[in-house]
Amino acid sequence: MFGNYLIGLREGLEASLVVCILIAYLVKTERRDALVPVWTGVGVAAALSLGFGCALTFGSQELTFKAQEALGGSLSIVAVILVTWMVFWMRRTARHLKADLHGKLDAALRMGTAALVATAFLAVGREGLETALFVWASVRASNDGTHAPLLGVLLGLLTAIALGWLFYRGAVRINLAKFFTWTGAMLVVVAAGVLAYGVHDLQEAEFIGGLRNKAFDISATIPPDSWYGTLLKGVFNFQPNPTVIQVVVWSLYLVPVLALFLAPSGARPRTPAPEPANPASADTAGS
C-alpha cells in the first residue's frame, strides 16, 4: 500500500503544482477570465486519465490468460520506462518549471480560449496518463486480492491535492528539490519491483523462458501471507520465490538507475547563480 501511496503522492503533487502555478499566474496578472478554459483543460485531462485506467482494467479482462499476461508484462515495462524518464526529467527541470509554464501560458493567452484549454490539458494530461499506467501496473504487481493498493493511490492523490491547495494559499513551504529527489529515489525502487513483475508476466505468457528456474525460495522464512511479507510486497513488490531472470533484470535496473539518479549533476555551471534559500518558495512564488 505504501508503494502505491507514494505513486499517488508523487505524481499527484506534480500535477497539483502545475495547476497551482497556472492558476496563480492568471490571478496575479488579472486574467481571471482565463480560469474557466484552464480548469476545463484540467478536467478533460483528469477524465481522460481515469478513462485510460478503466480501459486498461476492464479491457484486459476480456483477453485470454496468456494475452492478459503478455499485455500486463509489456505495459509494466512501458510504465517503468515512462516513470524513469519522468523522475529524471523532474529532477532536471523542477527549478525552471514555473518559468516554462508561464511562457506557454502567455503564448496561449495571445492565441485564445482553445489554446488555453490545450495548454492546461497537455500540462496535466501527460502526468495523468503516466500515473494511470504506472498505477495500473503497480496494482497488478501487488496482486494482493484487496482494495488496499487502490486505497493507497487514492490517499496519495488526496494528500497531493491538499498540499497543492496549501502551496497555493502560501500555508506550506517545503524544499521541493529534496522532496522530489527522495521520492524519486523511492519511486525507482518501486519501479524495479514493477519491472520484475512485468518480466514474470512475460514468462507466464511464455514470451520469456525460465519460469521454473528460481533464483531462491524463502517462502518458509517470509510467508507471502504474513504481515511482514505483505509489507514487503506492498512497499517493494517483493517476491519470496523470484526467477533468475527477474532477479537479474531487477538488479540491472535498480543499481545503475538509482546510482545515476542520486549522483551529483555534472551538467551544472561552475559558477551557478545563487539559489533561493527555500526552493519551494521559488516554485510556488506568487501563489
C-alpha positions in Angstrom: 0.0 0.0 0.0 2.9 2.4 0.8 4.3 2.0 -2.7 1.0 2.9 -4.3 0.6 5.8 -1.8 4.0 7.1 -2.9 3.0 6.9 -6.6 -0.3 8.8 -6.0 1.6 11.4 -3.8 4.5 12.0 -6.2 2.5 12.0 -9.4 -0.4 13.9 -7.9 1.8 16.6 -6.4 3.5 17.3 -9.8 0.1 17.8 -11.4 -1.1 19.9 -8.4 2.0 22.1 -8.7 1.4 22.6 -12.4 -2.2 23.7 -11.7 -1.1 25.9 -8.8 1.4 27.7 -11.0 -1.1 28.2 -13.8 -3.9 29.5 -11.6 -1.7 31.7 -9.5 -0.2 33.4 -12.6 -3.7 34.1 -14.1 -4.9 35.6 -10.8 -1.8 37.8 -10.4 -2.0 39.0 -14.0 -5.7 39.8 -13.5 -6.7 37.3 -16.2 -9.4 35.6 -14.2 -11.5 35.3 -17.4 -9.0 32.6 -18.5 -9.6 30.4 -15.4 -12.6 28.6 -16.9 -10.6 27.4 -20.0 -7.7 26.3 -17.8 -10.0 24.4 -15.4 -11.7 22.9 -18.5 -8.4 21.6 -19.8 -7.5 20.2 -16.3 -10.9 18.4 -16.1 -10.6 16.9 -19.6 -7.1 15.7 -18.7 -8.3 14.1 -15.5 -11.3 12.4 -17.2 -9.0 11.1 -20.0 -6.6 9.6 -17.4 -9.4 8.0 -15.5 -10.9 6.6 -18.7 -7.5 5.3 -19.7 -7.1 3.5 -16.4 -10.6 2.0 -16.7 -9.9 0.8 -20.2 -6.7 -0.9 -19.0 -8.5 -2.6 -16.1 -11.7 -3.7 -17.8 -10.5 -4.2 -21.3 -7.8 -6.7 -20.3 -10.4 -8.9 -18.6 -11.8 -10.0 -22.0 -8.5 -11.4 -23.1 -7.2 -15.0 -22.6 -4.8 -15.7 -19.7 -1.7 -15.6 -21.9 -2.8 -12.5 -23.6 -3.5 -10.8 -20.3 -0.1 -11.7 -19.0 1.6 -10.6 -22.3 -0.3 -7.3 -22.1 0.4 -6.8 -18.4 4.1 -7.5 -18.8 4.5 -5.3 -21.8 2.7 -2.3 -20.3 4.5 -2.8 -17.0 7.8 -2.3 -18.9 6.4 0.7 -20.7 5.3 2.2 -17.4 8.7 1.7 -15.8 10.4 3.4 -18.8 8.0 6.4 -18.6 8.3 6.8 -14.8 12.1 6.5 -15.0 12.1 9.3 -17.7 9.7 11.3 -15.6 11.8 11.3 -12.4 14.9 12.3 -14.2 13.1 15.0 -16.2 11.6 16.5 -13.0 15.0 16.4 -11.2 16.5 18.3 -14.1 13.7 20.8 -14.8 11.9 21.4 -11.5 13.7 24.7 -10.8 12.6 26.0 -14.3 9.1 24.6 -14.3 7.4 27.8 -13.3 9.1 30.0 -15.9 8.4 27.4 -18.6 4.7 27.2 -17.7 4.4 31.0 -17.6 5.9 31.2 -21.1 3.5 28.7 -22.5 0.6 30.4 -20.8 1.5 33.8 -22.2 1.5 32.3 -25.7 -1.8 30.6 -25.1 -3.4 33.8 -23.8 -2.4 35.5 -27.1 -3.9 32.7 -29.2 -7.3 32.4 -27.5 -9.6 30.1 -25.5 -8.8 26.9 -27.4 -5.1 27.3 -26.8 -5.6 27.8 -23.1 -7.6 24.6 -22.8 -4.9 22.8 -24.8 -2.1 24.2 -22.6 -3.7 23.1 -19.4 -4.7 19.7 -20.9 -1.2 19.0 -22.1 0.4 20.2 -18.9 -1.7 17.9 -16.7 -2.6 15.2 -19.2 0.9 13.8 -19.5 1.2 13.4 -15.8 -2.3 11.8 -15.6 -1.7 9.2 -18.3 1.7 8.3 -16.9 0.1 8.0 -13.4 -2.8 5.8 -14.7 -0.4 3.4 -16.5 2.0 3.1 -13.6 -0.8 2.7 -11.0 -2.4 0.0 -13.1 1.0 -1.8 -13.4 1.8 -1.4 -9.7 -1.7 -2.6 -8.6 -1.4 -5.6 -10.9 2.1 -6.3 -9.5 0.8 -6.1 -5.9 -1.9 -8.6 -6.6 -3.0 -9.0 -3.0 -6.7 -9.5 -3.7 -7.8 -6.5 -1.7 -8.5 -2.8 -2.4 -5.5 -1.7 -0.4 -3.4 -0.8 -3.4 -6.1 1.4 -4.9 -6.8 2.9 -1.4 -3.1 3.8 -1.2 -3.2 5.5 -4.6 -6.4 7.4 -3.6 -4.9 8.6 -0.3 -1.7 9.7 -2.1 -3.7 11.7 -4.6 -5.8 13.3 -1.9 -2.7 14.2 0.0 -1.2 15.8 -3.1 -4.4 17.8 -3.8 -4.3 19.1 -0.2 -0.6 20.0 -0.4 -1.3 21.8 -3.8 -4.0 23.9 -2.2 -1.8 24.7 0.8 1.0 25.7 -1.6 -1.4 28.0 -3.4 -2.5 29.6 -0.2 1.1 30.0 1.0 0.5 27.9 4.1 3.2 25.3 3.3 6.8 25.7 2.3 9.0 22.6 1.8 12.2 22.0 0.0 10.8 20.7 -3.3 14.2 19.8 -4.7 14.9 17.4 -1.8 11.3 16.2 -1.8 11.4 15.2 -5.5 14.9 13.7 -5.1 14.0 11.4 -2.2 10.6 10.4 -3.5 12.1 9.9 -6.9 14.6 7.5 -5.4 11.9 5.6 -3.7 9.9 5.5 -6.9 12.8 4.0 -8.7 12.8 1.2 -6.1 9.1 0.7 -6.6 9.6 0.7 -10.4 12.3 -2.0 -10.1 9.7 -4.3 -8.4 7.1 -3.5 -11.1 9.7 -4.3 -13.8 10.5 -7.6 -12.2 6.8 -8.5 -12.0 6.4 -7.4 -15.7 9.1 -9.9 -16.6 7.3 -12.6 -14.6 4.1 -11.8 -16.6 6.0 -12.3 -19.9 7.3 -15.6 -18.5 3.8 -16.6 -17.7 2.8 -15.8 -21.3 5.7 -17.9 -22.5 7.4 -14.9 -24.2 10.4 -15.5 -22.0 11.6 -18.9 -20.7 13.0 -19.8 -17.3 9.8 -19.6 -15.3 10.6 -22.7 -13.3 14.3 -21.6 -12.8 14.0 -20.0 -9.3 16.8 -17.8 -8.0 15.8 -18.7 -4.5 12.8 -19.6 -2.4 12.4 -18.2 1.1 8.6 -18.6 1.3 9.0 -20.6 4.5 11.1 -17.8 6.1 8.9 -14.9 4.7 5.4 -16.3 4.1 3.6 -14.1 1.5 0.5 -14.0 3.7 2.4 -12.9 6.8 2.2 -9.2 7.9 5.9 -8.6 7.1 5.6 -10.5 3.8 2.6 -8.3 2.9 4.5 -5.2 4.0 7.5 -6.1 1.8 5.1 -6.9 -1.1 3.3 -3.6 -0.7 6.4 -1.4 -0.5 8.9 -3.2 -2.8 6.8 -5.7 -4.7 8.9 -8.3 -3.0 8.5 -11.9 -4.1 9.9 -14.7 -1.9 10.5 -17.0 -4.9 11.6 -15.0 -7.9 13.0 -16.5 -11.1 16.6 -16.0 -12.0 15.7 -13.6 -14.9 13.6 -11.5 -12.5 16.5 -11.0 -10.1 18.9 -10.2 -12.9 16.5 -7.7 -14.5 15.7 -6.1 -11.1 19.4 -5.7 -10.3 20.4 -4.4 -13.7 17.7 -1.8 -13.5 17.9 -0.7 -9.8 21.6 -0.4 -9.2 22.7 1.8 -12.2 19.5 3.8 -12.3 19.5 4.6 -8.6 23.2 5.4 -8.7 22.8 7.7 -11.7 19.7 9.4 -10.2 21.4 10.1 -6.8 24.7 11.2 -8.3 25.5 14.9 -8.3 24.7 16.5 -11.6 27.8 17.1 -13.7 26.0 19.5 -16.0 25.8 22.4 -13.6 27.8 25.5 -14.4 31.0 26.2 -12.5 29.7 29.5 -11.1 25.9 28.9 -10.6 23.6 31.7 -9.8 22.6 31.9 -6.1 19.6 29.7 -5.4 16.7 30.6 -3.2 17.0 29.5 0.4 13.8 27.7 0.0 13.2 26.1 -3.4 9.5 25.7 -2.6 9.1 29.4 -2.5 10.7 29.7 -5.9 8.4 27.1 -7.5 5.3 28.4 -5.9 6.1 32.1 -5.8 3.1 34.3 -6.2 0.8 31.5 -5.1 
